[in-house]
């Protein structure tokens, strides 16, 4: 039995994959960035007005110690779950016959025929 393409872009030979790869945005690059985001920290900056005993006032910039960047980490975690396929697949309503044909054409012949038969059986119900 033939193997299915690894993802939808490969199935329809989408040019976005080639464009991203040519610019160095590869799966390995994205994985490294994701890992960095999962450990993100941030420094908060505050302005403070300090007045001395002599009545002179001046602004001072105060920097926090590195803090956990929870918002960045949460978004990165959600991206990681999506990439791993941990969420249930979204239901797609494919009503455009051209899209159905593109998907069928991308499948190996033996699987393509099985899918066509399943569609026919489902349509008869």
Beta strands, then each sheet from edge to edge (+ up, - down):
strand 1: 41-42
strand 2: 45-51
strand 3: 57-63
strand 4: 67-68
sheet 1: 1+ 4-
sheet 2: 2+ 3-
end
